[in-house]
Amino acid sequence: MAYIHISWVLIATTQILLSVITQVGAKIPAIIVFGDSSVDAGNNNQIPTVARSNFQPYGRDFSGGKATGRFSNGRIPTDFISEALGIKPTIPAYLDPAYHISDFATGVTFASAATGYDNATSDVLSVIPLWKQLEYYKEYQQKLKAYLGDPAASERISESLYMMSLGTNDFLENYYAIPGRSSRYTIDQYQDFLVGIARNFIKELYGLGARKISLGGLPPMGCLPLERTTNFMGGNECLDSYNTVALQFNDKLKGLTIGLNKELPGIRLVFSNPYYIFMQIIRRPSMYGFSASSVACCATGMFEMGYACNRNNMFTCSDANKYVFWDSFHPTEKTNHIISDYMVKKVLFQFLS
Ligand SMILES: *[C@@H]1O[C@H](CO)[C@@H](O)[C@H](O)[C@H]1NC(C)=O
C-alpha cells in the first residue's frame, strides 16, 4: 500500500514539474509578419515593381554580403526579434523560391516594400496589398496543416507571434504625394480610415486563429532623411508636421489595441511603438555610437533609395555602423538591432510567459 501511495505522489509531482518546465520554457514557435519595406525580406523580388533592393550595396553587411531584397545593409527588425526570441536569425520571404514550408513553419514574412493599409498605397508602385498578404497567409495555413498535421498546425497557429509593421507609406507615398485621398479625406479622417482597415485585418487574423499579435506604430517619419531634404526652407530639420501625424496615428492605433483586447476573448494584442526610441537615437546619435542621423549612408544620403542607391555611387559611406539611416528612407542594420532589442525588452517579452 505504502509503495503504491509513494508512486502516485511521484507521478503527480513529476507531472507538476513537467508543466512548470513547459511553462517556464514556453516558447514562441514562429513569427508571422505582415507589412512594408521595414519587414520585407525579398517578396518584392518576385513581383514586377521598381520598389526593390536586391542589388549591391544593399545587403553588404548581411551574411555572405547578399542583397536579399531587405531594405538595409543587413538584417531588419523581425530578423533580430526572431533571434532574440530564440527562434532563428532571419525570417524568409514567403515568395522566395529558395524556401519551403519546412522553413516557413518557424517564421515567414508576407511583407511587401511600398505597401500600406490602403489599397491605393500598394497601387502606386504595384506591390502586394495588405488584403493579398492575408490571402497568402491563408494559403500558408493550408501548407502548414499538410506539413505538421491538423492538431499541431492549429497549436502553432495560435502560439505564433504575428507582427504588423506598416503605415508610413500611406502618408508619405500616398496621402501627401499624390492627389486622390487628400481631396477626399482630411488627415484626421484618413487616419480613421486606415485604423478601420487595421481593425478589420486584426479581426480576420483572429478569426483565422491568431492570438498573439504585435501592432507596430509609426516612426518619427518627419525625420527620415528624404523628408528633411524636402524641408530645405526649414534648414533640413525634421518635418514637425509629419511627426505630429505619426504621433496622432500612433495614439489611434494604441486605442485600437485597447478596444480589441476587450472585444476579442483570448487575444493578446500589443502596441509596439518605435517612435520615442527612434527619436532618441536621431536626437542623440553619439549616445549609441553613431556619428550621423540627418543624412543616410547610401550615395549622397539625401534622397536616394532603391535603384538610386547603387554600387557605383562613390559617395556611399564605408562604415554603415556610423549612420542611423542606410538609405534616405530606411535604417541601418545597427539601428534596426537597437530598436528590436528595445521592443523585445519593453513589449514582446510578455509573450514568453
Ligand atoms: C481592397 O481591395 C480588396 C480586393 O479588391 C477589397 O476586398 C477590399 O475591400 C479593399 N479594401 C478597402 C478598404 O477598400
The ligand as an SDF file (V2000), in Angstrom:
LIG
                    3D

 14 14  0  0  0  0  0  0  0  0999 V2000
   -9.0830   46.4600  -51.0120 C   0  0  0  0  0  0  0  0  0  0  0  0
   -9.2300   45.6250  -52.1330 O   0  0  0  0  0  0  0  0  0  0  0  0
   -9.7770   44.3410  -51.8690 C   0  0  0  0  0  0  0  0  0  0  0  0
   -9.7580   43.4990  -53.1290 C   0  0  0  0  0  0  0  0  0  0  0  0
  -10.3630   44.1610  -54.1870 O   0  0  0  0  0  0  0  0  0  0  0  0
  -11.2010   44.5020  -51.3080 C   0  0  0  0  0  0  0  0  0  0  0  0
  -11.7150   43.2470  -50.9740 O   0  0  0  0  0  0  0  0  0  0  0  0
  -11.1340   45.3870  -50.0650 C   0  0  0  0  0  0  0  0  0  0  0  0
  -12.4340   45.6450  -49.5970 O   0  0  0  0  0  0  0  0  0  0  0  0
  -10.4300   46.7050  -50.3740 C   0  0  0  0  0  0  0  0  0  0  0  0
  -10.2660   47.4440  -49.1160 N   0  0  0  0  0  0  0  0  0  0  0  0
  -10.8290   48.6490  -48.9240 C   0  0  0  0  0  0  0  0  0  0  0  0
  -10.6250   49.2440  -47.5660 C   0  0  0  0  0  0  0  0  0  0  0  0
  -11.4210   49.2550  -49.7650 O   0  0  0  0  0  0  0  0  0  0  0  0
  1  2  1  0
  1 10  1  0
  2  3  1  0
  3  4  1  0
  3  6  1  0
  4  5  1  0
  6  7  1  0
  6  8  1  0
  8  9  1  0
  8 10  1  0
 10 11  1  0
 11 12  1  0
 12 13  1  0
 12 14  2  0
M  END
$$$$
